[in-house]
Amino acid sequence: MGKNNVGENEEYLLQQNKLGIKNADELEIAEQYAFTVRSLQFEKGEFRLLNFDLPSLLSLHGHLFQDIYTFAGKIRDVQLMKGSTRFCQAQYITSEY
């Protein structure tokens, strides 16, 4: 657990995308579009977060990213960051939610 792929984020995300996109810039645009559509569903009440617990947060992540990534809604085992934002380290996800 906790494979370190910092610096290889683009490659990992490209490998995990459901759309077969091979270009990081195109993937970012697709992710923004899909996230916007799914977050609007959340805002309109078409998807509800019933609790603030790990299963509910995984469900929300799955909803928001289901169109883009194979790992949507799952606990990841890799380190990820976007730009200068480092996400919670994989080994702490279950204890830090």
MOPAC internal coordinates of N, CA, C and O (Angstrom, degrees):
PM7 1SCF
backbone

  N    0.0000 0     0.00 0     0.00 0    0    0    0
  C    1.4495 1     0.00 0     0.00 0    1    0    0
  C    1.5313 1   109.03 1     0.00 0    2    1    0
  O    1.2310 1   121.12 1   -31.39 1    3    2    1
  N    1.3225 1   115.47 1   148.61 1    3    2    1
  C    1.4408 1   119.09 1   175.40 1    5    3    2
  C    1.5140 1   114.35 1    85.39 1    6    5    3
  O    1.2310 1   119.79 1  -145.70 1    7    6    5
  N    1.3294 1   118.01 1    34.30 1    7    6    5
  C    1.4627 1   120.35 1   176.03 1    9    7    6
  C    1.5166 1   108.76 1   -55.76 1   10    9    7
  O    1.2310 1   120.57 1   -46.03 1   11   10    9
  N    1.2933 1   116.52 1   133.97 1   11   10    9
  C    1.4528 1   120.30 1  -178.08 1   13   11   10
  C    1.5212 1   109.67 1   -95.09 1   14   13   11
  O    1.2310 1   121.12 1   -72.39 1   15   14   13
  N    1.3230 1   115.47 1   107.61 1   15   14   13
  C    1.4499 1   119.07 1   178.35 1   17   15   14
  C    1.5210 1   111.80 1  -119.41 1   18   17   15
  O    1.2310 1   120.43 1  -159.19 1   19   18   17
  N    1.3293 1   116.79 1    20.81 1   19   18   17
  C    1.4577 1   119.48 1   176.66 1   21   19   18
  C    1.5203 1   107.04 1   -58.01 1   22   21   19
  O    1.2310 1   120.42 1   -47.99 1   23   22   21
  N    1.3122 1   116.80 1   132.01 1   23   22   21
  C    1.4550 1   120.99 1  -174.33 1   25   23   22
  C    1.5232 1   111.08 1    94.08 1   26   25   23
  O    1.2310 1   120.40 1   164.32 1   27   26   25
  N    1.3019 1   116.84 1   -15.68 1   27   26   25
  C    1.4633 1   121.93 1   177.11 1   29   27   26
  C    1.5248 1   109.66 1  -118.08 1   30   29   27
  O    1.2310 1   120.36 1  -160.03 1   31   30   29
  N    1.3248 1   116.91 1    19.97 1   31   30   29
  C    1.4615 1   121.07 1  -177.76 1   33   31   30
  C    1.5182 1   112.51 1   -56.94 1   34   33   31
  O    1.2310 1   120.54 1   132.78 1   35   34   33
  N    1.3326 1   116.57 1   -47.22 1   35   34   33
  C    1.4624 1   119.84 1  -178.00 1   37   35   34
  C    1.5198 1   110.84 1   -58.78 1   38   37   35
  O    1.2310 1   120.59 1   134.31 1   39   38   37
  N    1.3197 1   116.48 1   -45.69 1   39   38   37
  C    1.4608 1   120.48 1  -179.49 1   41   39   38
  C    1.5253 1   110.61 1   -61.55 1   42   41   39
  O    1.2310 1   120.39 1   134.30 1   43   42   41
  N    1.3176 1   116.85 1   -45.70 1   43   42   41
  C    1.4669 1   121.07 1   179.33 1   45   43   42
  C    1.5307 1   110.94 1   -61.08 1   46   45   43
  O    1.2310 1   120.45 1   131.51 1   47   46   45
  N    1.3305 1   116.74 1   -48.49 1   47   46   45
  C    1.4616 1   120.36 1  -178.64 1   49   47   46
  C    1.5268 1   111.09 1   -64.23 1   50   49   47
  O    1.2310 1   119.94 1   140.91 1   51   50   49
  N    1.3121 1   117.72 1   -39.09 1   51   50   49
  C    1.4627 1   120.55 1   177.06 1   53   51   50
  C    1.5211 1   110.77 1   -63.38 1   54   53   51
  O    1.2310 1   120.03 1   141.13 1   55   54   53
  N    1.3211 1   117.54 1   -38.87 1   55   54   53
  C    1.4641 1   121.03 1   179.09 1   57   55   54
  C    1.5223 1   111.87 1   -68.79 1   58   57   55
  O    1.2310 1   120.26 1   150.12 1   59   58   57
  N    1.3348 1   117.11 1   -29.88 1   59   58   57
  C    1.4619 1   121.53 1  -175.47 1   61   59   58
  C    1.5259 1   113.94 1   -95.15 1   62   61   59
  O    1.2310 1   119.70 1   179.23 1   63   62   61
  N    1.3257 1   118.19 1    -0.77 1   63   62   61
  C    1.4570 1   118.15 1  -177.58 1   65   63   62
  C    1.5252 1   110.71 1   -80.09 1   66   65   63
  O    1.2310 1   121.13 1   -38.19 1   67   66   65
  N    1.3092 1   115.45 1   141.81 1   67   66   65
  C    1.4667 1   123.30 1  -176.24 1   69   67   66
  C    1.5152 1   113.15 1   -79.83 1   70   69   67
  O    1.2310 1   120.13 1   167.41 1   71   70   69
  N    1.3169 1   117.36 1   -12.59 1   71   70   69
  C    1.4599 1   121.48 1  -173.06 1   73   71   70
  C    1.5243 1   113.34 1   -94.46 1   74   73   71
  O    1.2310 1   120.38 1   175.08 1   75   74   73
  N    1.3175 1   116.88 1    -4.92 1   75   74   73
  C    1.4568 1   120.24 1  -179.40 1   77   75   74
  C    1.5159 1   113.44 1    72.63 1   78   77   75
  O    1.2310 1   120.26 1  -160.02 1   79   78   77
  N    1.3227 1   117.10 1    19.98 1   79   78   77
  C    1.4607 1   121.57 1   179.74 1   81   79   78
  C    1.5268 1   108.50 1   -70.46 1   82   81   79
  O    1.2310 1   120.95 1   -44.23 1   83   82   81
  N    1.3262 1   115.78 1   135.77 1   83   82   81
  C    1.4625 1   121.59 1  -176.94 1   85   83   82
  C    1.5220 1   113.60 1  -109.08 1   86   85   83
  O    1.2310 1   119.94 1   177.96 1   87   86   85
  N    1.3236 1   117.72 1    -2.04 1   87   86   85
  C    1.4551 1   122.85 1  -175.74 1   89   87   86
  C    1.5269 1   109.24 1  -119.66 1   90   89   87
  O    1.2310 1   120.09 1   -51.75 1   91   90   89
  N    1.3366 1   117.44 1   128.25 1   91   90   89
  C    1.4653 1   122.13 1  -176.19 1   93   91   90
  C    1.5268 1   112.54 1   -61.15 1   94   93   91
  O    1.2310 1   120.01 1   141.52 1   95   94   93
  N    1.3199 1   117.60 1   -38.48 1   95   94   93
  C    1.4687 1   119.92 1   179.58 1   97   95   94
  C    1.5261 1   110.94 1   -65.81 1   98   97   95
  O    1.2310 1   120.30 1   138.51 1   99   98   97
  N    1.3194 1   117.03 1   -41.49 1   99   98   97
  C    1.4656 1   121.06 1   177.89 1  101   99   98
  C    1.5277 1   110.73 1   -65.85 1  102  101   99
  O    1.2310 1   120.60 1   141.21 1  103  102  101
  N    1.3251 1   116.46 1   -38.79 1  103  102  101
  C    1.4598 1   119.99 1   178.32 1  105  103  102
  C    1.5208 1   110.83 1   -64.07 1  106  105  103
  O    1.2310 1   120.48 1   139.32 1  107  106  105
  N    1.3145 1   116.68 1   -40.68 1  107  106  105
  C    1.4608 1   120.11 1   178.78 1  109  107  106
  C    1.5248 1   111.18 1   -61.52 1  110  109  107
  O    1.2310 1   120.07 1   139.26 1  111  110  109
  N    1.3272 1   117.48 1   -40.74 1  111  110  109
  C    1.4694 1   121.18 1   178.36 1  113  111  110
  C    1.5207 1   110.37 1   -65.88 1  114  113  111
  O    1.2310 1   120.37 1   136.16 1  115  114  113
  N    1.3267 1   116.89 1   -43.84 1  115  114  113
  C    1.4741 1   120.77 1   178.94 1  117  115  114
  C    1.5253 1   110.36 1   -63.11 1  118  117  115
  O    1.2310 1   120.49 1   138.43 1  119  118  117
  N    1.3381 1   116.67 1   -41.57 1  119  118  117
  C    1.4600 1   120.28 1   179.12 1  121  119  118
  C    1.5251 1   110.82 1   -63.13 1  122  121  119
  O    1.2310 1   120.25 1   135.97 1  123  122  121
  N    1.3223 1   117.13 1   -44.03 1  123  122  121
  C    1.4682 1   120.51 1   179.08 1  125  123  122
  C    1.5217 1   111.00 1   -61.29 1  126  125  123
  O    1.2310 1   120.15 1   136.96 1  127  126  125
  N    1.3147 1   117.31 1   -43.04 1  127  126  125
  C    1.4580 1   120.85 1  -179.71 1  129  127  126
  C    1.5287 1   110.79 1   -63.98 1  130  129  127
  O    1.2310 1   120.60 1   129.29 1  131  130  129
  N    1.3317 1   116.45 1   -50.71 1  131  130  129
  C    1.4677 1   120.60 1  -177.87 1  133  131  130
  C    1.5276 1   110.68 1   -63.25 1  134  133  131
  O    1.2310 1   120.32 1   137.95 1  135  134  133
  N    1.3342 1   117.00 1   -42.05 1  135  134  133
  C    1.4550 1   120.80 1   178.98 1  137  135  134
  C    1.5255 1   110.60 1   -62.15 1  138  137  135
  O    1.2310 1   120.29 1   138.44 1  139  138  137
  N    1.3227 1   117.05 1   -41.56 1  139  138  137
  C    1.4661 1   120.88 1   179.70 1  141  139  138
  C    1.5211 1   110.98 1   -61.70 1  142  141  139
  O    1.2310 1   120.36 1   133.51 1  143  142  141
  N    1.3188 1   116.91 1   -46.49 1  143  142  141
  C    1.4635 1   120.91 1   179.68 1  145  143  142
  C    1.5239 1   110.52 1   -61.66 1  146  145  143
  O    1.2310 1   120.34 1   131.53 1  147  146  145
  N    1.3293 1   116.96 1   -48.47 1  147  146  145
  C    1.4725 1   120.81 1  -177.64 1  149  147  146
  C    1.5267 1   111.58 1   -68.51 1  150  149  147
  O    1.2310 1   119.69 1   144.17 1  151  150  149
  N    1.3290 1   118.20 1   -35.83 1  151  150  149
  C    1.4680 1   119.25 1   179.36 1  153  151  150
  C    1.5305 1   110.66 1   -70.81 1  154  153  151
  O    1.2310 1   119.93 1   148.70 1  155  154  153
  N    1.3222 1   117.74 1   -31.30 1  155  154  153
  C    1.4669 1   120.07 1   174.19 1  157  155  154
  C    1.5207 1   110.83 1   -65.42 1  158  157  155
  O    1.2310 1   120.14 1   143.36 1  159  158  157
  N    1.3243 1   117.34 1   -36.64 1  159  158  157
  C    1.4660 1   120.58 1   174.61 1  161  159  158
  C    1.5233 1   110.18 1   -61.13 1  162  161  159
  O    1.2310 1   120.70 1   138.08 1  163  162  161
  N    1.3168 1   116.27 1   -41.92 1  163  162  161
  C    1.4578 1   121.14 1   177.56 1  165  163  162
  C    1.5207 1   110.12 1   -62.63 1  166  165  163
  O    1.2310 1   120.91 1   133.35 1  167  166  165
  N    1.3221 1   115.86 1   -46.65 1  167  166  165
  C    1.4616 1   120.62 1  -179.38 1  169  167  166
  C    1.5252 1   112.07 1   -61.44 1  170  169  167
  O    1.2310 1   120.27 1   143.61 1  171  170  169
  N    1.3243 1   117.09 1   -36.39 1  171  170  169
  C    1.4668 1   121.91 1  -179.36 1  173  171  170
  C    1.5274 1   112.58 1   -81.28 1  174  173  171
  O    1.2310 1   119.98 1   177.97 1  175  174  173
  N    1.3244 1   117.64 1    -2.03 1  175  174  173
  C    1.4593 1   120.68 1   178.09 1  177  175  174
  C    1.5135 1   114.18 1    86.45 1  178  177  175
  O    1.2310 1   119.86 1  -170.36 1  179  178  177
  N    1.3318 1   117.87 1     9.64 1  179  178  177
  C    1.4591 1   121.01 1   179.05 1  181  179  178
  C    1.5268 1   111.15 1   -77.00 1  182  181  179
  O    1.2310 1   120.66 1   164.16 1  183  182  181
  N    1.2975 1   116.34 1   -15.84 1  183  182  181
  C    1.4669 1   122.66 1   172.53 1  185  183  182
  C    1.5210 1   105.46 1  -134.74 1  186  185  183
  O    1.2310 1   120.78 1   -46.67 1  187  186  185
  N    1.3126 1   116.11 1   133.33 1  187  186  185
  C    1.4641 1   119.65 1  -177.80 1  189  187  186
  C    1.5242 1   110.93 1  -120.52 1  190  189  187
  O    1.2310 1   121.68 1   -39.74 1  191  190  189
  N    1.3045 1   114.38 1   140.26 1  191  190  189
  C    1.4533 1   121.87 1   171.81 1  193  191  190
  C    1.5202 1   105.67 1   -95.74 1  194  193  191
  O    1.2310 1   120.68 1   -73.33 1  195  194  193
  N    1.3286 1   116.30 1   106.67 1  195  194  193
  C    1.4560 1   120.62 1  -173.10 1  197  195  194
  C    1.5236 1   113.05 1   -80.24 1  198  197  195
  O    1.2310 1   120.60 1   148.22 1  199  198  197
  N    1.3034 1   116.46 1   -31.78 1  199  198  197
  C    1.4644 1   121.46 1  -179.49 1  201  199  198
  C    1.5158 1   108.92 1  -138.72 1  202  201  199
  O    1.2310 1   121.18 1   -12.75 1  203  202  201
  N    1.3151 1   115.35 1   167.25 1  203  202  201
  C    1.4564 1   120.15 1   174.28 1  205  203  202
  C    1.5180 1   107.49 1  -109.66 1  206  205  203
  O    1.2310 1   121.94 1  -113.40 1  207  206  205
  N    1.3341 1   113.89 1    66.60 1  207  206  205
  C    1.4570 1   120.57 1   179.29 1  209  207  206
  C    1.5287 1   108.19 1  -130.95 1  210  209  207
  O    1.2310 1   120.60 1    -6.64 1  211  210  209
  N    1.3269 1   116.46 1   173.36 1  211  210  209
  C    1.4568 1   120.09 1  -174.62 1  213  211  210
  C    1.5268 1   113.04 1   -59.36 1  214  213  211
  O    1.2310 1   118.77 1   132.10 1  215  214  213
  N    1.3315 1   119.95 1   -47.90 1  215  214  213
  C    1.4706 1   118.41 1   178.98 1  217  215  214
  C    1.5327 1   112.93 1   -58.76 1  218  217  215
  O    1.2310 1   120.31 1   141.32 1  219  218  217
  N    1.3247 1   117.01 1   -38.68 1  219  218  217
  C    1.4643 1   120.03 1   179.48 1  221  219  218
  C    1.5268 1   111.56 1   -68.70 1  222  221  219
  O    1.2310 1   120.37 1   139.68 1  223  222  221
  N    1.3310 1   116.89 1   -40.32 1  223  222  221
  C    1.4640 1   120.12 1   178.61 1  225  223  222
  C    1.5233 1   111.03 1   -67.22 1  226  225  223
  O    1.2310 1   120.32 1   142.94 1  227  226  225
  N    1.3333 1   117.00 1   -37.06 1  227  226  225
  C    1.4664 1   119.70 1   175.14 1  229  227  226
  C    1.5240 1   110.62 1   -64.27 1  230  229  227
  O    1.2310 1   120.79 1   140.72 1  231  230  229
  N    1.3224 1   116.09 1   -39.28 1  231  230  229
  C    1.4624 1   120.38 1   177.39 1  233  231  230
  C    1.5251 1   110.75 1   -62.79 1  234  233  231
  O    1.2310 1   120.28 1   137.67 1  235  234  233
  N    1.3313 1   117.07 1   -42.33 1  235  234  233
  C    1.4612 1   121.21 1   177.81 1  237  235  234
  C    1.5260 1   110.22 1   -63.22 1  238  237  235
  O    1.2310 1   119.99 1   133.94 1  239  238  237
  N    1.3163 1   117.63 1   -46.06 1  239  238  237
  C    1.4643 1   121.33 1   178.04 1  241  239  238
  C    1.5267 1   109.91 1   -59.47 1  242  241  239
  O    1.2310 1   120.61 1   137.35 1  243  242  241
  N    1.3279 1   116.44 1   -42.65 1  243  242  241
  C    1.4663 1   120.86 1   177.77 1  245  243  242
  C    1.5175 1   111.62 1   -60.76 1  246  245  243
  O    1.2310 1   120.82 1   137.76 1  247  246  245
  N    1.3122 1   116.03 1   -42.24 1  247  246  245
  C    1.4662 1   120.19 1   179.46 1  249  247  246
  C    1.5236 1   111.14 1   -64.17 1  250  249  247
  O    1.2310 1   120.75 1   132.00 1  251  250  249
  N    1.3228 1   116.17 1   -48.00 1  251  250  249
  C    1.4664 1   120.56 1  -174.78 1  253  251  250
  C    1.5256 1   113.34 1   -67.11 1  254  253  251
  O    1.2310 1   120.13 1   146.47 1  255  254  253
  N    1.3316 1   117.36 1   -33.53 1  255  254  253
  C    1.4631 1   120.35 1  -172.44 1  257  255  254
  C    1.5267 1   113.74 1  -116.88 1  258  257  255
  O    1.2310 1   119.72 1  -169.32 1  259  258  257
  N    1.3281 1   118.13 1    10.68 1  259  258  257
  C    1.4623 1   121.88 1  -176.20 1  261  259  258
  C    1.5236 1   114.52 1   -59.61 1  262  261  259
  O    1.2310 1   120.10 1   151.89 1  263  262  261
  N    1.2928 1   117.42 1   -28.11 1  263  262  261
  C    1.4652 1   120.65 1  -177.58 1  265  263  262
  C    1.5189 1   112.90 1   -82.52 1  266  265  263
  O    1.2310 1   120.58 1   166.33 1  267  266  265
  N    1.3279 1   116.50 1   -13.67 1  267  266  265
  C    1.4589 1   120.71 1  -171.39 1  269  267  266
  C    1.5195 1   113.86 1  -112.06 1  270  269  267
  O    1.2310 1   119.94 1   129.32 1  271  270  269
  N    1.3398 1   117.71 1   -50.68 1  271  270  269
  C    1.4640 1   120.26 1  -168.12 1  273  271  270
  C    1.5283 1   113.44 1  -116.78 1  274  273  271
  O    1.2310 1   121.42 1   -37.62 1  275  274  273
  N    1.3079 1   114.88 1   142.38 1  275  274  273
  C    1.4670 1   120.92 1   177.49 1  277  275  274
  C    1.5228 1   111.33 1   -67.19 1  278  277  275
  O    1.2310 1   119.78 1   156.00 1  279  278  277
  N    1.3074 1   118.03 1   -24.00 1  279  278  277
  C    1.4595 1   121.37 1  -177.37 1  281  279  278
  C    1.5296 1   113.46 1   -92.09 1  282  281  279
  O    1.2310 1   119.88 1  -173.60 1  283  282  281
  N    1.3252 1   117.83 1     6.40 1  283  282  281
  C    1.4616 1   120.87 1  -179.02 1  285  283  282
  C    1.5264 1   110.46 1   -57.99 1  286  285  283
  O    1.2310 1   121.06 1   -52.45 1  287  286  285
  N    1.3131 1   115.58 1   127.55 1  287  286  285
  C    1.4562 1   120.99 1   177.38 1  289  287  286
  C    1.5116 1   114.49 1    81.51 1  290  289  287
  O    1.2310 1   120.21 1  -172.44 1  291  290  289
  N    1.3172 1   117.20 1     7.56 1  291  290  289
  C    1.4625 1   121.27 1  -179.76 1  293  291  290
  C    1.5279 1   109.71 1  -116.11 1  294  293  291
  O    1.2310 1   121.07 1   -25.95 1  295  294  293
  N    1.3122 1   115.56 1   154.05 1  295  294  293
  C    1.4625 1   119.83 1   174.61 1  297  295  294
  C    1.5180 1   107.48 1   -76.42 1  298  297  295
  O    1.2310 1   120.92 1   -55.85 1  299  298  297
  N    1.3071 1   115.84 1   124.15 1  299  298  297
  C    1.4584 1   119.84 1  -177.20 1  301  299  298
  C    1.5220 1   111.41 1   -84.07 1  302  301  299
  O    1.2310 1   121.65 1   -21.27 1  303  302  301
  N    1.3205 1   114.45 1   158.73 1  303  302  301
  C    1.4641 1   120.04 1   178.28 1  305  303  302
  C    1.5257 1   110.91 1  -120.89 1  306  305  303
  O    1.2310 1   120.83 1  -158.09 1  307  306  305
  N    1.3103 1   116.03 1    21.91 1  307  306  305
  C    1.4604 1   121.89 1   177.74 1  309  307  306
  C    1.5263 1   108.92 1  -126.80 1  310  309  307
  O    1.2310 1   121.15 1   -23.30 1  311  310  309
  N    1.3280 1   115.40 1   156.70 1  311  310  309
  C    1.4616 1   121.01 1   176.03 1  313  311  310
  C    1.5321 1   107.42 1   -87.01 1  314  313  311
  O    1.2310 1   120.64 1   -46.62 1  315  314  313
  N    1.3098 1   116.39 1   133.38 1  315  314  313
  C    1.4603 1   120.36 1   179.33 1  317  315  314
  C    1.5177 1   110.68 1  -131.62 1  318  317  315
  O    1.2310 1   122.05 1   -28.62 1  319  318  317
  N    1.3085 1   113.68 1   151.38 1  319  318  317
  C    1.4575 1   120.50 1   170.82 1  321  319  318
  C    1.5299 1   108.50 1  -147.69 1  322  321  319
  O    1.2310 1   121.14 1   -25.47 1  323  322  321
  N    1.3233 1   115.43 1   154.53 1  323  322  321
  C    1.4635 1   121.98 1   176.08 1  325  323  322
  C    1.5129 1   106.77 1  -124.77 1  326  325  323
  O    1.2310 1   121.03 1   -60.39 1  327  326  325
  N    1.3148 1   115.64 1   119.61 1  327  326  325
  C    1.4595 1   118.76 1  -175.52 1  329  327  326
  C    1.5110 1   109.01 1    59.73 1  330  329  327
  O    1.2310 1   120.40 1    55.97 1  331  330  329
  N    1.3148 1   116.84 1  -124.03 1  331  330  329
  C    1.4612 1   120.41 1   178.52 1  333  331  330
  C    1.5268 1   112.30 1   -98.41 1  334  333  331
  O    1.2310 1   120.15 1  -174.59 1  335  334  333
  N    1.3381 1   117.32 1     5.41 1  335  334  333
  C    1.4626 1   121.35 1  -179.97 1  337  335  334
  C    1.5208 1   110.05 1   -92.43 1  338  337  335
  O    1.2310 1   121.08 1   -62.85 1  339  338  337
  N    1.3116 1   115.54 1   117.15 1  339  338  337
  C    1.4628 1   121.05 1   176.97 1  341  339  338
  C    1.5281 1   107.45 1   -96.62 1  342  341  339
  O    1.2310 1   120.87 1   -55.51 1  343  342  341
  N    1.3313 1   115.94 1   124.49 1  343  342  341
  C    1.4536 1   120.19 1   178.12 1  345  343  342
  C    1.5215 1   109.91 1   -76.72 1  346  345  343
  O    1.2310 1   120.70 1   -15.98 1  347  346  345
  N    1.3101 1   116.27 1   164.02 1  347  346  345
  C    1.4645 1   121.44 1   178.90 1  349  347  346
  C    1.5260 1   109.57 1   -49.17 1  350  349  347
  O    1.2310 1   120.58 1   -44.83 1  351  350  349
  N    1.3147 1   116.50 1   135.17 1  351  350  349
  C    1.4525 1   119.61 1   179.23 1  353  351  350
  C    1.5195 1   109.02 1   -62.93 1  354  353  351
  O    1.2310 1   121.40 1   -39.57 1  355  354  353
  N    1.3129 1   114.92 1   140.43 1  355  354  353
  C    1.4602 1   121.83 1  -172.64 1  357  355  354
  C    1.5215 1   112.85 1   -52.72 1  358  357  355
  O    1.2310 1   120.10 1   138.83 1  359  358  357
  N    1.3120 1   117.42 1   -41.17 1  359  358  357
  C    1.4635 1   119.57 1  -175.85 1  361  359  358
  C    1.5219 1   112.98 1   -68.91 1  362  361  359
  O    1.2310 1   119.75 1   167.80 1  363  362  361
  N    1.3457 1   118.09 1   -12.20 1  363  362  361
  C    1.4609 1   121.14 1  -178.95 1  365  363  362
  C    1.5264 1   113.71 1  -107.62 1  366  365  363
  O    1.2310 1   119.56 1   178.30 1  367  366  365
  N    1.3071 1   118.44 1    -1.70 1  367  366  365
  C    1.4578 1   120.98 1  -173.92 1  369  367  366
  C    1.5274 1   111.72 1   -56.44 1  370  369  367
  O    1.2310 1   119.58 1   131.72 1  371  370  369
  N    1.2983 1   118.41 1   -48.28 1  371  370  369
  C    1.4673 1   119.58 1  -176.54 1  373  371  370
  C    1.5189 1   113.06 1   -70.37 1  374  373  371
  O    1.2310 1   119.75 1   155.87 1  375  374  373
  N    1.3187 1   118.09 1   -24.13 1  375  374  373
  C    1.4671 1   119.22 1  -179.48 1  377  375  374
  C    1.5208 1   113.18 1   -96.02 1  378  377  375
  O    1.2310 1   119.31 1   165.97 1  379  378  377
  N    1.3241 1   118.93 1   -14.03 1  379  378  377
  C    1.4595 1   121.89 1  -174.89 1  381  379  378
  C    1.5180 1   114.49 1  -110.13 1  382  381  379
  O    1.2310 1   119.75 1  -173.88 1  383  382  381
  N    1.3055 1   118.09 1     6.12 1  383  382  381
  C    1.4665 1   117.96 1  -176.71 1  385  383  382
  C    1.4887 1   109.93 1   -66.57 1  386  385  383
  O    1.2310 1   120.10 1   180.00 1  387  386  385

